[in-house]
Amino acid sequence: MLPSCLLPVKVIPNAPRTAVAGWLGEALKVRVQAPPVEGRANAALCAGLAERLGLPGSAVSVARGTTASRKLVRIEGLDLAAVRQGLAPPENP
């Protein structure tokens, strides 16, 4: 059985570009370029996280909060420790 986890996320739509903005306590703050209309922001969030974590798009989905700025995202294929490591900012030499 593949590992999975639930990740609390705070989404900021209509950003200049889609990017991880850091952590707000336990929640990941993500800016998405898409507007919060017709699920576009959710789709951009899932696609951006999947790309950043090296997962297929189908591995990331919104489990709770589809119409709220605070969401619970399900990530299939990684545990929470691996997700946090994959979302950590790159270290500067």
mmCIF file of the C-alpha atoms, coordinates in Angstrom:
data_MODEL
# 
_entry.id   MODEL 
# 
loop_
_atom_site.group_PDB 
_atom_site.id 
_atom_site.type_symbol 
_atom_site.label_atom_id 
_atom_site.label_alt_id 
_atom_site.label_comp_id 
_atom_site.label_asym_id 
_atom_site.label_entity_id 
_atom_site.label_seq_id 
_atom_site.pdbx_PDB_ins_code 
_atom_site.Cartn_x 
_atom_site.Cartn_y 
_atom_site.Cartn_z 
_atom_site.occupancy 
_atom_site.B_iso_or_equiv 
_atom_site.pdbx_formal_charge 
_atom_site.auth_seq_id 
_atom_site.auth_comp_id 
_atom_site.auth_asym_id 
_atom_site.auth_atom_id 
_atom_site.pdbx_PDB_model_num 
ATOM 1  C CA . MET A 1 1  ? 0.000   0.000  0.000   1.00 0.00 ? 1  MET A CA 1 
ATOM 2  C CA . LEU A 1 2  ? 1.336   3.413  -0.983  1.00 0.00 ? 2  LEU A CA 1 
ATOM 3  C CA . PRO A 1 3  ? 1.812   6.069  1.682   1.00 0.00 ? 3  PRO A CA 1 
ATOM 4  C CA . SER A 1 4  ? -0.482  9.087  1.683   1.00 0.00 ? 4  SER A CA 1 
ATOM 5  C CA . CYS A 1 5  ? -1.069  12.150 3.818   1.00 0.00 ? 5  CYS A CA 1 
ATOM 6  C CA . LEU A 1 6  ? -3.362  15.104 4.362   1.00 0.00 ? 6  LEU A CA 1 
ATOM 7  C CA . LEU A 1 7  ? -1.765  18.542 4.143   1.00 0.00 ? 7  LEU A CA 1 
ATOM 8  C CA . PRO A 1 8  ? -3.453  21.732 5.399   1.00 0.00 ? 8  PRO A CA 1 
ATOM 9  C CA . VAL A 1 9  ? -3.082  24.488 2.791   1.00 0.00 ? 9  VAL A CA 1 
ATOM 10 C CA . LYS A 1 10 ? -3.909  28.211 2.678   1.00 0.00 ? 10 LYS A CA 1 
ATOM 11 C CA . VAL A 1 11 ? -4.514  29.265 -0.932  1.00 0.00 ? 11 VAL A CA 1 
ATOM 12 C CA . ILE A 1 12 ? -4.137  32.789 -2.288  1.00 0.00 ? 12 ILE A CA 1 
ATOM 13 C CA . PRO A 1 13 ? -5.723  33.010 -5.769  1.00 0.00 ? 13 PRO A CA 1 
ATOM 14 C CA . ASN A 1 14 ? -5.058  35.563 -8.541  1.00 0.00 ? 14 ASN A CA 1 
ATOM 15 C CA . ALA A 1 15 ? -1.322  35.711 -7.840  1.00 0.00 ? 15 ALA A CA 1 
ATOM 16 C CA . PRO A 1 16 ? 1.171   36.794 -10.511 1.00 0.00 ? 16 PRO A CA 1 
ATOM 17 C CA . ARG A 1 17 ? 2.418   33.174 -10.661 1.00 0.00 ? 17 ARG A CA 1 
ATOM 18 C CA . THR A 1 18 ? 1.789   29.851 -8.937  1.00 0.00 ? 18 THR A CA 1 
ATOM 19 C CA . ALA A 1 19 ? 4.330   29.268 -6.170  1.00 0.00 ? 19 ALA A CA 1 
ATOM 20 C CA . VAL A 1 20 ? 4.767   27.903 -2.659  1.00 0.00 ? 20 VAL A CA 1 
ATOM 21 C CA . ALA A 1 21 ? 4.981   30.914 -0.348  1.00 0.00 ? 21 ALA A CA 1 
ATOM 22 C CA . GLY A 1 22 ? 6.071   29.151 2.852   1.00 0.00 ? 22 GLY A CA 1 
ATOM 23 C CA . TRP A 1 23 ? 4.513   27.775 6.007   1.00 0.00 ? 23 TRP A CA 1 
ATOM 24 C CA . LEU A 1 24 ? 1.888   29.306 8.291   1.00 0.00 ? 24 LEU A CA 1 
ATOM 25 C CA . GLY A 1 25 ? 2.299   27.066 11.318  1.00 0.00 ? 25 GLY A CA 1 
ATOM 26 C CA . GLU A 1 26 ? 1.257   23.601 10.100  1.00 0.00 ? 26 GLU A CA 1 
ATOM 27 C CA . ALA A 1 27 ? -0.394  24.920 6.914   1.00 0.00 ? 27 ALA A CA 1 
ATOM 28 C CA . LEU A 1 28 ? 1.403   25.418 3.615   1.00 0.00 ? 28 LEU A CA 1 
ATOM 29 C CA . LYS A 1 29 ? 0.771   28.813 2.003   1.00 0.00 ? 29 LYS A CA 1 
ATOM 30 C CA . VAL A 1 30 ? 0.445   28.593 -1.787  1.00 0.00 ? 30 VAL A CA 1 
ATOM 31 C CA . ARG A 1 31 ? -0.167  31.386 -4.268  1.00 0.00 ? 31 ARG A CA 1 
ATOM 32 C CA . VAL A 1 32 ? -1.959  30.329 -7.456  1.00 0.00 ? 32 VAL A CA 1 
ATOM 33 C CA . GLN A 1 33 ? -2.253  32.302 -10.651 1.00 0.00 ? 33 GLN A CA 1 
ATOM 34 C CA . ALA A 1 34 ? -5.782  31.039 -11.344 1.00 0.00 ? 34 ALA A CA 1 
ATOM 35 C CA . PRO A 1 35 ? -8.938  32.775 -10.110 1.00 0.00 ? 35 PRO A CA 1 
ATOM 36 C CA . PRO A 1 36 ? -11.206 31.094 -7.541  1.00 0.00 ? 36 PRO A CA 1 
ATOM 37 C CA . VAL A 1 37 ? -13.853 30.381 -10.188 1.00 0.00 ? 37 VAL A CA 1 
ATOM 38 C CA . GLU A 1 38 ? -15.186 27.033 -11.403 1.00 0.00 ? 38 GLU A CA 1 
ATOM 39 C CA . GLY A 1 39 ? -12.500 25.068 -9.562  1.00 0.00 ? 39 GLY A CA 1 
ATOM 40 C CA . ARG A 1 40 ? -9.624  26.706 -11.452 1.00 0.00 ? 40 ARG A CA 1 
ATOM 41 C CA . ALA A 1 41 ? -7.699  27.645 -8.306  1.00 0.00 ? 41 ALA A CA 1 
ATOM 42 C CA . ASN A 1 42 ? -8.086  24.102 -6.933  1.00 0.00 ? 42 ASN A CA 1 
ATOM 43 C CA . ALA A 1 43 ? -6.845  22.608 -10.209 1.00 0.00 ? 43 ALA A CA 1 
ATOM 44 C CA . ALA A 1 44 ? -3.857  24.987 -10.257 1.00 0.00 ? 44 ALA A CA 1 
ATOM 45 C CA . LEU A 1 45 ? -3.085  24.158 -6.623  1.00 0.00 ? 45 LEU A CA 1 
ATOM 46 C CA . CYS A 1 46 ? -3.141  20.402 -7.225  1.00 0.00 ? 46 CYS A CA 1 
ATOM 47 C CA . ALA A 1 47 ? -1.118  20.638 -10.441 1.00 0.00 ? 47 ALA A CA 1 
ATOM 48 C CA . GLY A 1 48 ? 1.477   22.921 -8.836  1.00 0.00 ? 48 GLY A CA 1 
ATOM 49 C CA . LEU A 1 49 ? 1.940   20.713 -5.783  1.00 0.00 ? 49 LEU A CA 1 
ATOM 50 C CA . ALA A 1 50 ? 2.133   17.556 -7.914  1.00 0.00 ? 50 ALA A CA 1 
ATOM 51 C CA . GLU A 1 51 ? 4.803   19.119 -10.140 1.00 0.00 ? 51 GLU A CA 1 
ATOM 52 C CA . ARG A 1 52 ? 6.823   20.412 -7.177  1.00 0.00 ? 52 ARG A CA 1 
ATOM 53 C CA . LEU A 1 53 ? 6.693   16.983 -5.499  1.00 0.00 ? 53 LEU A CA 1 
ATOM 54 C CA . GLY A 1 54 ? 7.422   15.021 -8.695  1.00 0.00 ? 54 GLY A CA 1 
ATOM 55 C CA . LEU A 1 55 ? 4.078   13.219 -8.594  1.00 0.00 ? 55 LEU A CA 1 
ATOM 56 C CA . PRO A 1 56 ? 1.441   12.649 -11.275 1.00 0.00 ? 56 PRO A CA 1 
ATOM 57 C CA . GLY A 1 57 ? -1.401  15.156 -11.179 1.00 0.00 ? 57 GLY A CA 1 
ATOM 58 C CA . SER A 1 58 ? -3.863  12.486 -10.096 1.00 0.00 ? 58 SER A CA 1 
ATOM 59 C CA . ALA A 1 59 ? -1.890  11.967 -6.851  1.00 0.00 ? 59 ALA A CA 1 
ATOM 60 C CA . VAL A 1 60 ? -2.947  15.347 -5.437  1.00 0.00 ? 60 VAL A CA 1 
ATOM 61 C CA . SER A 1 61 ? -6.570  16.270 -4.706  1.00 0.00 ? 61 SER A CA 1 
ATOM 62 C CA . VAL A 1 62 ? -8.578  18.596 -2.474  1.00 0.00 ? 62 VAL A CA 1 
ATOM 63 C CA . ALA A 1 63 ? -10.090 16.461 0.291   1.00 0.00 ? 63 ALA A CA 1 
ATOM 64 C CA . ARG A 1 64 ? -11.889 19.277 2.126   1.00 0.00 ? 64 ARG A CA 1 
ATOM 65 C CA . GLY A 1 65 ? -12.506 22.988 1.595   1.00 0.00 ? 65 GLY A CA 1 
ATOM 66 C CA . THR A 1 66 ? -13.103 23.129 -2.152  1.00 0.00 ? 66 THR A CA 1 
ATOM 67 C CA . THR A 1 67 ? -14.721 26.582 -1.873  1.00 0.00 ? 67 THR A CA 1 
ATOM 68 C CA . ALA A 1 68 ? -12.627 27.897 1.049   1.00 0.00 ? 68 ALA A CA 1 
ATOM 69 C CA . SER A 1 69 ? -9.177  29.464 1.108   1.00 0.00 ? 69 SER A CA 1 
ATOM 70 C CA . ARG A 1 70 ? -8.111  26.941 3.767   1.00 0.00 ? 70 ARG A CA 1 
ATOM 71 C CA . LYS A 1 71 ? -8.096  23.440 2.338   1.00 0.00 ? 71 LYS A CA 1 
ATOM 72 C CA . LEU A 1 72 ? -7.053  19.944 3.243   1.00 0.00 ? 72 LEU A CA 1 
ATOM 73 C CA . VAL A 1 73 ? -5.126  18.381 0.370   1.00 0.00 ? 73 VAL A CA 1 
ATOM 74 C CA . ARG A 1 74 ? -4.688  14.620 -0.001  1.00 0.00 ? 74 ARG A CA 1 
ATOM 75 C CA . ILE A 1 75 ? -1.317  13.537 -1.394  1.00 0.00 ? 75 ILE A CA 1 
ATOM 76 C CA . GLU A 1 76 ? -0.965  9.917  -2.519  1.00 0.00 ? 76 GLU A CA 1 
ATOM 77 C CA . GLY A 1 77 ? 2.470   8.310  -2.766  1.00 0.00 ? 77 GLY A CA 1 
ATOM 78 C CA . LEU A 1 78 ? 4.313   10.296 -0.075  1.00 0.00 ? 78 LEU A CA 1 
ATOM 79 C CA . ASP A 1 79 ? 4.071   10.546 3.686   1.00 0.00 ? 79 ASP A CA 1 
ATOM 80 C CA . LEU A 1 80 ? 3.941   13.928 5.433   1.00 0.00 ? 80 LEU A CA 1 
ATOM 81 C CA . ALA A 1 81 ? 7.678   13.971 6.213   1.00 0.00 ? 81 ALA A CA 1 
ATOM 82 C CA . ALA A 1 82 ? 8.526   13.410 2.527   1.00 0.00 ? 82 ALA A CA 1 
ATOM 83 C CA . VAL A 1 83 ? 6.039   16.110 1.484   1.00 0.00 ? 83 VAL A CA 1 
ATOM 84 C CA . ARG A 1 84 ? 7.567   18.631 3.895   1.00 0.00 ? 84 ARG A CA 1 
ATOM 85 C CA . GLN A 1 85 ? 11.046  17.757 2.631   1.00 0.00 ? 85 GLN A CA 1 
ATOM 86 C CA . GLY A 1 86 ? 9.925   18.083 -1.005  1.00 0.00 ? 86 GLY A CA 1 
ATOM 87 C CA . LEU A 1 87 ? 8.383   21.490 -0.325  1.00 0.00 ? 87 LEU A CA 1 
ATOM 88 C CA . ALA A 1 88 ? 11.326  22.869 1.646   1.00 0.00 ? 88 ALA A CA 1 
ATOM 89 C CA . PRO A 1 89 ? 13.095  25.821 0.032   1.00 0.00 ? 89 PRO A CA 1 
ATOM 90 C CA . PRO A 1 90 ? 16.352  24.954 -1.703  1.00 0.00 ? 90 PRO A CA 1 
ATOM 91 C CA . GLU A 1 91 ? 19.408  25.418 0.480   1.00 0.00 ? 91 GLU A CA 1 
ATOM 92 C CA . ASN A 1 92 ? 21.837  28.159 -0.484  1.00 0.00 ? 92 ASN A CA 1 
ATOM 93 C CA . PRO A 1 93 ? 25.473  27.043 -0.661  1.00 0.00 ? 93 PRO A CA 1 
# 
